[in-house]
Amino acid sequence: MEHIIYQIEEDLNRPEVANGFHIPMCEEILEALTLAEEDSAVHFILINANGKVFSVGGDLVEMKRAVDEDDIPSLTKIAELVNTISYKIKQIAKPVLMEVDGA
């Protein structure tokens, strides 16, 4: 995976953009959650991030590009993926912990 580190723990790995979510990263998070959910050796899931910021939310550069180019499908897709990630976390039968610095 390129945008997250999948070990038994999961780290957001885009510190250069304050771990801003974009489509490839969201897809990797969903893949990692599925792998961890299906792996009987995994007893809990820890989500944390590299860098000083856990996540700024959406990747602001990518979102600005989509707005400037009127790329509504990309904006819709990222919103759908973030919603899917939230739902997936709620549905997993294993505990999911997030290690977050700050508020």
C-alpha positions in Angstrom: 0.0 0.0 0.0 1.3 3.5 -0.8 -0.8 5.9 1.3 -1.1 3.9 4.6 1.2 1.5 6.4 -0.6 -1.8 7.0 0.9 -3.9 9.6 -1.2 -5.3 12.3 -1.5 -1.7 13.2 -2.7 0.8 10.6 -1.0 4.2 10.2 -2.1 7.0 8.0 1.0 7.8 6.1 0.6 11.1 4.2 2.2 13.6 6.7 3.3 15.9 3.9 -0.4 16.8 3.5 -1.3 16.4 7.2 -2.8 13.0 6.4 -5.6 14.5 4.3 -8.0 11.9 2.9 -8.1 11.4 -0.8 -9.7 8.6 -2.9 -6.6 6.3 -3.0 -6.0 6.6 0.7 -9.7 5.9 1.5 -9.6 2.9 -0.7 -6.5 1.6 1.1 -8.1 2.2 4.5 -11.1 0.1 3.5 -8.8 -2.6 2.2 -6.8 -2.6 5.4 -10.0 -2.7 7.5 -11.3 -5.7 5.5 -7.9 -7.5 5.8 -7.8 -6.9 9.6 -11.5 -7.9 10.0 -10.9 -11.2 8.2 -7.6 -12.1 9.8 -8.1 -14.3 12.9 -4.7 -13.3 14.2 -5.9 -9.7 14.6 -7.6 -9.1 17.9 -8.1 -5.3 17.7 -7.4 -2.6 15.1 -5.3 0.5 16.0 -5.5 3.5 13.7 -2.9 6.2 14.1 -0.9 8.5 11.8 2.6 9.6 10.9 3.4 13.2 11.3 2.3 16.0 13.7 -1.4 15.9 12.6 -3.6 12.9 12.8 -5.6 14.1 9.8 -6.7 17.5 8.5 -9.8 15.8 7.1 -10.1 15.9 3.3 -7.0 16.5 1.2 -7.4 20.3 0.7 -5.2 20.4 -2.4 -7.2 17.6 -4.0 -10.5 19.1 -3.0 -9.5 22.6 -4.4 -8.4 20.9 -7.7 -11.8 19.1 -7.9 -13.7 22.4 -7.2 -11.6 24.3 -9.7 -12.1 21.7 -12.4 -15.8 21.2 -11.5 -15.0 17.5 -10.8 -18.2 16.7 -8.9 -17.7 12.9 -9.2 -14.4 13.1 -7.3 -16.0 15.2 -4.5 -18.9 12.8 -4.3 -16.7 9.8 -4.3 -14.5 11.0 -1.4 -17.6 11.8 0.7 -19.0 8.3 0.0 -15.7 6.7 0.8 -15.4 8.5 4.2 -18.9 7.5 5.0 -18.2 3.9 4.1 -15.1 3.9 6.3 -17.1 5.2 9.2 -19.8 2.6 8.7 -17.2 -0.2 8.3 -15.5 0.8 11.6 -18.9 0.6 13.3 -19.7 -2.8 11.8 -16.4 -4.6 12.6 -16.8 -7.1 15.4 -13.3 -6.3 16.7 -12.4 -3.3 18.8 -11.1 -0.3 16.8 -8.9 2.2 18.6 -7.7 5.5 17.2 -4.5 7.1 18.6 -4.9 10.8 18.1 -2.8 13.7 19.3 -4.7 16.9 20.1 -8.4 17.7 20.4 
